[in-house]
Amino acid sequence: MRRTRPALALLAVTALLVTAACDGVADPAPPPPAIAEATAAPPPAAAPDTACNPRASLRPVGALPAPARLPAGSQMAKIRQNGKLVLGTSQDTLLFSSRNPFSGQIEGFDVDLGRQIAEAIFGDPNKLQIRVVPRPERTNWVRDGKVDLVISTMSATCARWKDVDFSTVYLETGQKVLVAENSLVKSIDDLDRQKVCAAAGSTSLENIAKEPGKPIPVAKASFGECLVAFQQNEVVAISTDETILAGLKAQDPYAKIVGPRFTQEPYAVAISKDHPEFTRFVNQVLDRARADGTWAAIYTKWLGTAPKPPAAQYR
């Protein structure tokens, strides 16, 4: 018998309201993106685009320049002149980029990576302006120059490479399932024709629709809203990257993560195709972070014992 979780649901709703009301270093959150049919299945999933190696990025040239010696006319020099690195990210992905309810600051693994890039440009990791980007708009905001880059648990895919460039992969994960702790479900294979939530605009939603058992994808504006729907028994499960599910589970002690990974999700930094020199620069920063232990320190701070970082691949 499924239990109801009114208290948890109230907490989750309250958390969302607090998140929306708080004001910190980040720009105010934009209104939730319009979702034509928030609880309907997306169109039939297209065949995966495998025309490229989505993990292979632009190879750096030379050594990482000092902040005061950035190439004239480069995007890095323009950002330095602007005085802030504008980072697009989410505010509700616990452990990666979520607003601390006590400090009002958005913090997490992705934000700390952004601070590493800010430090490489300014010599100061705090020269960072955070803008909360609706998940379905991440590539558009990068392409339209509304942010300098996006770091937001975003998987590099061949389809997205057509719109933006990606850095080398900074984290490898994969999709699993979050269910109630008393559930008998062991994997996505046990959710035939049952409602499974994921954020609109995520590859997770598309992946649910591809499963042969035909679970019913339910789109919400964010994974925080998925958690509310789960706690109110509107859906029986949430399915997305294991790392994001870990943050959701930390907010619901009556949930568990099950199943093997049924996708591969390589996280990378999204950057405009107009600035390939900036992508190469970010790759230099990531290479340095892998080599000097910074990547491992950030991983340990937010996610636990650090594995070996993903090796850089270049085209």
C-alpha positions in Angstrom: 0.0 0.0 0.0 1.4 3.4 -0.9 1.6 5.9 1.8 0.9 9.6 1.4 3.4 12.2 2.3 1.4 15.4 3.0 4.0 16.7 5.4 6.9 16.1 3.0 4.9 17.6 0.2 4.3 20.7 2.2 8.0 21.0 2.9 8.8 20.6 -0.7 6.2 23.2 -1.7 7.5 25.5 1.0 11.0 25.0 -0.3 10.0 26.0 -3.8 8.3 29.1 -2.5 11.3 30.0 -0.4 13.5 29.4 -3.4 11.3 31.7 -5.5 11.2 34.4 -2.9 14.9 34.5 -1.9 17.3 37.1 -3.3 21.0 36.5 -3.3 23.9 36.8 -5.7 21.8 35.4 -8.5 19.4 37.2 -10.7 15.7 36.6 -9.8 14.4 33.4 -11.2 12.4 33.9 -14.4 8.9 32.6 -14.5 8.6 28.9 -15.1 8.7 28.1 -18.8 5.4 27.5 -20.5 4.8 23.8 -20.9 2.0 23.1 -23.3 0.8 19.9 -21.5 2.7 19.5 -18.2 1.5 16.0 -17.5 1.3 14.6 -21.0 3.8 12.4 -22.8 6.2 14.2 -25.1 6.1 13.4 -28.9 7.5 10.1 -29.9 11.2 10.1 -29.3 13.4 10.5 -32.3 16.2 8.1 -33.0 19.3 9.2 -31.0 21.7 11.3 -33.0 25.0 9.5 -33.0 26.7 11.4 -35.8 29.4 12.7 -33.6 31.5 11.9 -30.5 29.7 14.2 -28.0 32.6 13.9 -25.5 35.2 15.3 -27.9 35.8 19.0 -27.5 38.1 21.7 -29.0 41.8 21.1 -28.2 43.5 23.9 -26.2 46.3 25.8 -27.8 49.3 26.5 -25.6 49.4 27.0 -21.9 46.6 28.6 -19.8 47.3 32.4 -19.8 47.5 34.4 -16.6 44.4 36.6 -15.9 46.4 39.7 -16.8 47.6 38.2 -20.1 44.4 37.1 -21.8 44.6 37.4 -25.6 43.4 40.8 -26.8 40.0 40.6 -28.5 39.2 37.2 -27.1 35.9 36.4 -25.4 37.9 36.0 -22.2 39.2 39.5 -22.4 35.7 40.8 -23.1 34.4 39.0 -20.1 37.2 40.5 -18.0 36.3 43.9 -19.2 32.7 43.4 -18.3 33.8 42.7 -14.7 31.8 39.4 -14.2 31.6 36.0 -15.6 27.8 35.4 -16.2 27.0 31.8 -15.4 23.7 30.2 -16.4 22.6 27.4 -14.1 19.6 26.1 -12.1 18.6 26.9 -8.5 16.9 23.7 -7.6 19.4 20.9 -8.3 20.7 20.0 -4.9 24.4 19.3 -4.7 25.0 20.9 -8.1 23.3 24.3 -8.1 20.7 25.1 -5.5 19.9 28.0 -3.3 21.1 27.7 0.3 17.9 28.7 2.3 20.1 30.2 5.1 22.6 32.2 3.0 20.4 32.8 0.0 23.4 31.9 -2.2 23.3 29.4 -5.1 25.9 26.8 -4.5 27.0 23.3 -5.5 29.4 21.4 -7.8 28.4 23.3 -11.0 28.8 26.7 -9.3 32.2 25.8 -7.9 33.3 24.9 -11.5 32.1 28.3 -12.6 34.2 29.9 -9.9 37.3 28.1 -11.2 36.7 29.7 -14.6 36.1 33.1 -13.0 39.3 32.7 -11.1 41.2 31.9 -14.4 39.8 35.1 -16.0 39.9 37.6 -13.1 42.2 36.0 -10.5 39.1 36.1 -8.2 36.6 33.2 -8.0 33.9 35.5 -6.7 33.7 37.5 -9.9 30.7 35.5 -10.8 27.1 36.5 -11.7 24.6 33.7 -11.6 21.5 33.7 -13.8 18.9 31.1 -13.3 18.1 29.5 -16.7 14.9 27.6 -17.4 16.1 24.1 -18.3 14.4 24.0 -21.7 16.2 27.4 -22.6 19.8 26.5 -21.7 21.1 26.2 -25.3 19.0 29.2 -26.4 20.5 31.4 -23.7 24.0 30.4 -24.6 23.4 30.9 -28.3 21.7 34.3 -27.8 24.5 35.6 -25.5 22.2 36.0 -22.4 24.9 34.2 -20.4 28.7 33.6 -21.0 28.3 29.8 -20.4 25.9 27.3 -18.9 27.0 24.7 -16.3 23.8 23.0 -15.2 24.0 19.2 -15.1 23.8 19.4 -18.9 24.6 16.4 -21.0 26.6 16.9 -24.2 24.7 15.3 -27.1 25.2 15.3 -30.8 21.8 17.1 -31.2 22.9 19.9 -28.8 26.3 20.2 -30.4 24.4 21.6 -33.5 23.4 24.6 -31.4 26.3 25.1 -28.9 29.9 24.0 -28.3 30.7 21.9 -25.3 33.8 21.7 -23.1 35.4 18.4 -22.3 33.3 16.2 -20.0 33.6 17.1 -16.3 31.3 14.4 -14.9 30.0 11.1 -16.2 26.7 9.8 -14.8 23.6 7.9 -16.0 19.9 7.7 -15.6 18.2 5.7 -12.8 14.9 5.7 -11.0 13.7 7.2 -7.6 10.8 5.4 -6.0 9.2 5.1 -2.6 11.2 3.2 -0.1 8.5 0.5 0.2 8.2 0.1 -3.6 8.9 -3.3 -5.2 10.2 -1.5 -8.4 13.8 -2.5 -9.1 14.4 -0.6 -12.4 12.8 1.3 -15.2 11.8 -2.1 -16.6 9.2 -2.4 -13.8 7.4 0.8 -14.6 5.4 -0.2 -17.6 2.7 2.3 -18.4 3.2 4.0 -15.1 3.7 7.7 -14.6 7.4 8.8 -14.3 8.4 12.4 -13.9 11.3 14.3 -15.4 12.0 18.0 -16.0 10.8 19.5 -19.3 13.6 20.1 -21.7 15.8 17.4 -20.2 17.2 14.4 -22.0 15.8 12.3 -19.1 12.2 12.9 -20.3 13.1 11.8 -23.8 14.9 8.7 -22.4 11.8 7.6 -20.4 9.7 7.8 -23.6 12.2 5.5 -25.4 11.9 2.6 -22.9 10.2 -0.5 -24.4 7.8 -0.9 -21.5 6.4 2.5 -22.4 6.3 4.2 -19.0 4.3 7.4 -19.2 6.6 10.5 -19.1 5.3 13.4 -17.0 6.9 16.7 -17.6 7.4 19.3 -14.9 9.1 22.6 -15.0 11.9 21.4 -12.7 13.0 18.4 -10.8 11.9 20.1 -7.6 8.4 20.1 -9.0 8.8 16.5 -9.9 9.6 15.8 -6.2 6.4 17.5 -5.1 4.4 15.5 -7.7 6.1 12.3 -6.4 5.4 13.1 -2.7 1.7 13.9 -3.6 1.5 10.5 -5.4 0.8 12.2 -8.8 3.6 10.0 -10.2 5.1 6.7 -9.0 8.7 7.6 -9.8 11.2 10.2 -10.9 13.8 9.2 -13.5 16.9 11.2 -14.3 20.7 11.2 -13.8 21.8 9.4 -10.7 23.6 12.5 -9.4 20.4 14.6 -9.5 18.4 11.8 -7.9 20.9 11.8 -5.0 20.0 15.4 -4.3 16.3 14.6 -4.5 16.7 11.6 -2.2 18.5 13.8 0.3 15.2 15.8 0.5 13.0 12.8 1.0 14.1 10.1 3.5 11.2 7.9 2.4 12.6 7.5 -1.1 15.2 5.2 -2.7 17.2 5.0 -5.9 17.0 1.8 -7.8 18.1 0.1 -10.9 21.2 0.0 -13.1 22.0 3.1 -15.2 20.1 2.8 -18.5 21.8 5.8 -20.2 25.1 7.5 -20.3 25.1 11.2 -19.5 28.4 13.1 -20.0 28.1 16.5 -18.3 29.9 19.4 -20.0 30.0 23.2 -20.1 27.9 24.8 -22.9 29.5 27.8 -24.7 28.5 29.8 -27.8 29.8 28.6 -31.1 30.8 32.2 -31.8 33.6 31.9 -29.2 35.7 28.7 -29.9 38.7 30.3 -28.1 36.6 30.5 -24.9 35.8 26.8 -25.2 39.5 26.0 -25.6 40.2 28.2 -22.6 37.6 26.5 -20.4 39.1 23.1 -21.4 42.5 24.4 -20.2 40.9 25.3 -16.9 39.3 21.9 -16.6 42.6 20.2 -17.5 44.3 22.1 -14.7 41.6 21.2 -12.2 41.9 17.5 -13.1 45.7 17.6 -12.7 46.1 19.7 -9.5 43.4 18.0 -7.5 40.9 20.8 -7.6 38.3 18.7 -9.4 38.7 16.0 -6.8 38.3 18.5 -4.0 35.1 19.9 -5.5 33.7 16.4 -6.0 34.5 15.4 -2.4 32.9 18.6 -1.1 29.6 18.0 -2.7 29.3 14.4 -3.8 31.5 12.2 -1.6 34.7 10.2 -2.3 36.0 11.3 -5.6 36.7 8.8 -8.4 39.2 9.5 -11.1 38.0 12.5 -13.2 36.8 11.8 -16.7 39.7 12.0 -19.2 39.6 14.8 -21.7 38.8 13.9 -25.2 39.6 16.2 -28.1 38.5 16.3 -31.8 
